[in-house]
Amino acid sequence: MVTEPNLEKLFADFCEHFNNKLLWKRKGKPLTKAILDFFSAEAGKLGYRIEKEEYMRLDQVWWSETSDIELALEHELQERRAGKLIQKEVRHLIDIKAHRKVLIAYLSEPDERTLVANVQNWIGTHRFKITYPAEEYMIVIGRPTTKEGKRVFLYRRYLFYYTGAPNGQPKDYIITQAKSPLDPTLNPPEP
């Protein structure tokens, strides 16, 4: 049986899953693999199938029983410029026919503001005339910060309707950094 994914719950589960598991030191593809593994497990729990390879240059898609794309995921570690993220990753998500579209990126606060200020316009004006009326977008921005003098990670979630209008307020989650490098492969890069 297939269960529709809830983007808010998926984000909360993502943050809970990675709490106390990350150290903000290493760069590279292991974090993308860990994130794709998390999303793969979630897809399986909800009854969707995934391909082991990229589909149309997306990091991951969740296929329904009727071969519709339920969720399209892009995890971007390398690009730190909001304009390039919009032109490449956001535009790519806009162009794919899927019910839910997710971008996870690592940006500075100024670039995050630029991305969010422009993403509404891009979704609203660059989408095809034929869209899923229930199409949803989730943009997640991660960065290191401190809380009570301790290093933590801030992941901020934005939701958008298919028109580009925001769906509620942004949601912040603080993820506690791992105490030791128990799993050195799960370390995101500096923004």
N, C-alpha and C positions, 0 to 999 in steps of 0.2 A: 504494500500500500504506500502511495506517495503522499507526503505531507508538504504543503506549501511552506517555503522558508520565510521566516520573519526576519527582516534585516536588523531590527533593533535587538532581537534575541541573539541572532548570529554574531553581532558585534560584541554583546555582553559575554557570550560564550568564548569568543576569540580572546578577549581581554583576560577572562578568568583562566583560560587554558595556558596563556603565556606568562601569567603572574609568577614572579620568583624564578623564571627560567631564562631571562635575557640578561646579558651584560653588554653595555654599549661600548664595545671596543673593536670588534672585528668587522671586516667588510667581506663581501662576496656572496655567492649563490646559496650557501647553506640556509640562510634565513628564508629565502624564497621557497626552498624545498620544504622547510618546516611549516611555513604558512600554507603552501599547497597541500601538504599532508593533512594539516588541520581541516582545511576546506574539503578535501577528499573524504575524510572520515565523516564530516557533517553531511555531505551529500549522500553517503551510504546510509546513515541513520535515517534520513528523510526519504529514502527510496529512489534516489536519482543515480544515474550512472555517469561516469566521467571517462574521458579518454586519457591515456598516459602521455600523449603528446599534445602540443599546442594545437588549437583549432583556430584557423584564420588569424594567426599571430596573437591570440589571447592566451594567457597563461593557463586558464582552465575554464571549461564550460560544464554545466550540469544539464544532462539530457533527460527529458521526461520520457514516459513510456510511449508517447506519441511522436517522439523525436523532435519536440520543440525544445528550444534552449530556455531553461528555467532561470539559470544564473550564469552570467559572464563575469569572469574575474581577471583583473590585471593588477599585478604587484610590481611596483616600480622602485627599484633600489638606486639606480644610477642617476636618473634625471632629477636635478634639483631646481630647475627653472620652471616657474609656473606656466609661462607662455608655451614652452616646448611640451609640457605635460598636457596642456589643453589641445594643442595641435596634433599630438600623437595619440596619447592614451585616452583622453576624454572623447576626442573625435572618433577614435576606433570603437569605443563603447557605444557612442551614439549610433554609429553605422550598423552595428550588429542587431539583429532582431532577437531580443531576449526580454523576458519578463522583469528580471532584476539584473542590475549592472553594478559592479563593485570595483572601485579603484582604491588601492592602498599605496600611499607614497610617503616620503620622508622629506619634509620641507621646513625651512625657517619660518618664523611667524610672518615676516613681510611677504614671503612667497605664498604662504597659506592664504593670507588675506587677498592677494592678487588672484589666486586660483579660484577661491570661493566667489569673489566679486564677478568673475568672468564666466564661471561655469553655468550659472543660471541663463545667461544670454546664449551661450553656445548650445545648451540643451534645447532651449526654446526656439532658437532661430535656425539651427543647423540640422534639425531632425527631419526625417522623411515625413511626408504628409500622411503616410500610412504608418501608424504606430499602435502598439498595444495600449489600450486605455489604462491598463493597470501597471504600465511600465514604471519601475522605480529605480532610482540611482542612490548609491551610498558611496560617499567619498570619505576615506579615513586618512588622516594625517598623523604621523608619529614623529616624536622628537624627544631627546633626553632633556630632563630638567631636574630641579630639586624640590623636595618637600620636607620641611622640618630638618633641613641640613643634610638630607640623604638623597643620593642619586636615584631617580625614578624615571619612568617613561610616561609621557603624556600621549595618549591616543585620543584624537578628537574625531567624532563621527558627524557627518552632515548627511541628511536625507533630502532628496529632491523628487518631485513628481515628474512625469514625462513632459510636462510643459516647461520645466525649468524652475517652477516655483518651489520654494523651500517647503519641506514637510516637517514642521515643528522646529524646535531650537536645536543647535548643536549640542552634542553630549560628550563630556570629557570623562575619560577613565584614566586613573593613575595605576600603572603597573609597577609593582615593586621590583627592583633589580635583584638578580640572583646574588646570594652571599658569596658564592665561589663559582668558578667556571666549571660547574658539573657537566654542562653540555656546551662546550665551546663553539659548537656549530650554530647556536641560536643567537648570534650577536649582530644586531643591526648596525649599519654604518652611521657616522656622524652626518647630520644634514648640512 
